[in-house]
Amino acid sequence: MTRDPAALGPMANAIRALSMDAVQAANSGHPGMPMGMADVATVLWSQFLKFDPAAPKWSDRDRFVLSAGHGSMLIYSLLHLSGYASPTMQDIRNFRQMNSVCAGHPENFLIDGVECTTGPLGQGIAMAVGMAMAERHLNAQFGDDLVDHKTWVIAGDGCLMEGVNHEAIGLAGTLKLGRLNVLWDDNKITIDGDTSLSTSEDILARYAATGWHTTSCDGHDFADIARALAEAAADPRPSLVACRTVIGKGAPNKQGGHNVHGAPLGADEIAAAREYLGWTSAPFEVPADILSHWRETGKAGAAAHAEWQARAAKSDKAGELARRMAGDLPADTGFDAYIQSLIANPPKVATRKASEMALEAFTAAIPEMVGGSADLTGSNLTKTKSTTPFGADSYDGRYVYYGIREFGMAAAMNGMALHGGIVPYGGTFLVFADYCRNAIRMSALQHTRAIYVLSHDSIGLGEDGPTHQPVEHVMSLRLIPGLKVFRPADAIETAEAWALALADKHASSVLALSRQNLPPVRFDAEMKSAKGAYRLVDATAARKVVLVATGSEVALAKDVAAALEAQGLGADVVSAPCLELFDAQDAAYRADVLPAGVLKVSIEAGVTMGWHKYVGDGLTIGMDTFGASAPADVLFDHFGFSVDKIVPQILARLGN
């Protein structure tokens, strides 16, 4: 590791030069934070961070999270300078341009050295909490020889102001995640101006009150930075280091002001900065001696990696850790035997209960599944016999009591999934998906295998009323690209939804589950939910109607079909547990399930928006109002979800 104080200044200035030049070339970006935190990042990278540029996916590397993702040129500079294959200097030259991996905010799926996608402030810290949880859990299971690393975060004022930060740090303090260290870019500036415009809180006191260790340093004094980081690394509590910095450090006429936050410096100021810093190299050029110092930073990590490989070669646990880190499931997930038990004894249960039953089978067979709930364990039914509590005294546990922290839970799940070795799932009420929606969106964007168990999925929850009845939520979640939204109709579809969610290690899933009991509608072991929608009941009379339903309304659709058939009108029933999977089928299959020339009718106890994609100018039976407080059966009848109220509408459309 480079410890020569004389080398650190030029190394930090290389970050400043690349950052200001890339932003200027793009005529877009945020030079202030990278220039201000260049000194802190240089000390972290050269003296504390464990990494191997030649093996960016090494499982025991330290995780580095740039929570202040707008300052993306900081991480792009660090990765390039320290010797990662990506980004190249050409990528940096093309910062924020089409086809450059150097996107405006760091994207985990573009560059291996980027641990998570950041930019929505606060979520980087919250994901880092999940990464630190994953490290402690895997350490408890595999030991120090195979899992022993830290999670480092650089965050700004915006990250610390966002509400999710409060949720995340409270959880981290309770869990005593001492391997987590947050370096706060304490520059007293936000986009609008000085932080005094919007906040007066004592941030160090707030963190200390949640069980964190806190310290501070001069963010431009290399020795003081090293002292503070060493203190943080040694403390058994999670640590916040307040790094007092000057935003845009090195730009003599703009540093310290809010205008340097999110705009190019301009040619004149860049020229002045070069003179101020003594940087004589041309844009996108780094002197060989400085680059050599940077390339030295990874050597200690490379040696640590080699030592780890030697230990792994002797360990009888290394193969299992490798399987989990690769995201591969065990050969036997417990699914087949469980499905056979359902066929032998089809239960009439709520799909939240069916989910619990499926989880009993899956969590027993898949040890990497780590569950939890945002204080609704008894309602979401997410805890199983195999998932003992995860806590500061029991990191080997597999069930997290997240408290009333829906957003923090979802973001932590993303961090666990991104860390690797864990398949996280977490529960809350479907209506509270709005509290964690941006983290769910980030799950889809980052291609994480995070599974959301969202119960109480419709007006069927009954007396709690419209504040808790999620009429718009299922359809709104379907709007998120890449997110699979399952609304299963019975225990077999619920088990299939779990199997499909677990099998795809590059996608996130939602399971929208009922509170009320539902009759079984499936009695076979064919994996029909994999098609997204399938013909559950074939018309016996000449087909006139296709009824498309999800969840609790599938049984209702079967009753409607029977009433139509009794009048000589053939009716198919299509169960559509996952429209995203149905959309992925070929045109011939979709046309067979939803044929032309017949009346198509959707039945779902939620908003009708979006259903015309599937039923064309047919009928959409739903509700475009909020619900009400009453027993579930009363509500379904009141809002038109009954045979007596649906059949006349179909007959009228058919002209009967």
Steps between C-alpha positions, in 0.01 A plus 500: 500500500621850417570688822752760377341834599673671210321272254152549638451859386576433132292182515200696628556766237478231231142439619430873487642537151313203354177610665506859381615402150233231455220725620624779276518271195147374565378852581307324773571354841604569857866595553462642851478182706779305326735795530404556864528135606808416292732514800278278716451251218873484433575412862220243508609337176873499573502409870175331606294346219555129428456440128662323207456678164571174320213327681218752544254224603722347769251414771710621796581843359394806694187659358522866400174688451483849354170595657536853362468353153475837324876526561552200275829626360652424840444126467579495128830673572582267789428186303696609196799635691531196726514260208153357443439390141192722491456787453764575242623851438291503183195420712584795723545723197147397401355568845121527487489415130311220330671159529756616758499293818565827681134592535382813676454296818691178573321191371590163651415311181742706287822481705610212725665735749174682562334306780158661468311754295483828688357843445167493686647649816505300820457165335874444466538510878194280541631245249836507677317403820373194313851422376634521855218271616590251229866506600422430865254222412740324265786550745293326767438209266839471327749651745774762485713298259245542220294809592662794675456837333367852550251726326609860436265775389549855376186702559395862477260724687213390277557135593489589869187715466286248313253311716633160398829595668324514837349156444832354387720635777251397767511145371879501471544630852264242644680221315842638604643479151853600591638418155300790352671839468339809347720790391287813496598772255432778747531795262203702629355533148190370324363594158303793637792645694641477851358217709391757759213582264336165570648327803630576846520151649803355674569212266776343708270500802223340297728219388637456851144474631438202271801309630766616255857598568572848369814697432613782274801611302639769277412356160806661342759390759625157399632410845176605671293307247708186562463544875121526476464206261718282721284594797186408305646171381592399854173587674253212553206728415405630157687825445426842356803711413420865441754609242505880492566585138478783251272420209683540169838508677762617252280732294627828645209724404211256549601267784281517807188620317186318395548587132784249474270215607332409174647691206822499296766733629551664162821532302632803687448348844652170391808688382513680834458169685787344309724787604371490860564126526826504305348253255675541166377192316257522211138399551456125561871447548654383829878522553669161512636542853160590640333216313766265636417603857133436428569157353687412820182542701357166394810294575424444866152386403642267239722344766203469736303338219776245441508417871123461497519266202750285688267479799202426278687217331531330840145571618216250476258796502640686200292313244174582677600867532585509130160352412319760703710788370430385143128520573438137411230319696544152649411210272194423712311814601218308665252610233408167341417321823304797626288522182414133529382557857267776376356278229438226754323740735394826329461761774251785523726769642590863449791536260698665782458171687583307183816711477594407856445134416720528192764686698516217752606271216729744322683640804569148626666410170662833403725620784584831334143625531489779759155638577343773701209734542443866574332424834225290340634149548170365632311650206745441215579148633862526388672317788556125486643231723828526309541875538618583849548867594792697355652740752814634660529182707384266225639600161450143383122552524290532188211721605529877532265701716522821298262702714269753338755578230352396165735713289806405703404134479466506122830682451679266741361206303656649188832529682485138616417378151778710345753383757427145394457178690151589620154487346305762696125521536300743709140566583260785554145586396457562129366849568834586663689416183479874442724555801773294338414545134825664394698216653279250316570695183871483581466123545377472143755747364790318664379151402502381860322190623300674772158351571224715646223325693214750489190370673149642546480549127151643438170609652493142625686611811167642616436720798829692509353709222628704207823614668613137494326375186748517209270551203769655278815331621511176302463682170741774601768243585446341159618829352855444628712354217652163582303443819295180508170550682330177604140495623435128554154347523561209737764297678640338185534830316661649811757221512567547129544874552759434769681248283512739205614793714777293654615351170577834333816639658494810281150631573290621791150383578191605690254250644163671557315279745149485640394535861180301445478126437478390135376167364742288299472548123795287388550128553797411278879524517568656159686830547232708331583828673826510304292612200365792699142429394341174395160348424373363828151403376405417141162600366266207443244686290614704201746754637353849525689641797848482648516599866846614615551521875771512763529405863180478701290580194596181314253295704237764430577478128442124514157560652420763235603256227275231645205740501565593136537138396164429665352742248677333208779757474845346488749668735870441553663595826856626478702532819767770462729485803780700332432725203870572452566132430198483271628799303827312450328207323492477123215651302348163413464400864353835599253487210393151602434601860329828403354426157353758268130507423369438850408729788786525744427601859753581772408451865733643762416677826704805411520783251401421142781705345731273303256218438393620154841381377366148552126528444496764226154656485364231730385542858722595792343398830686687771476804719622849425412638841638447846348225710304513823497354849286187524535120503666363187193321361293816537765705321534260207126505444476877545773568245358262244713189544223242495346266244167684517664834414751384240289264288241767402780727375636219282157412366436865415825522305418179314155635414320224690 
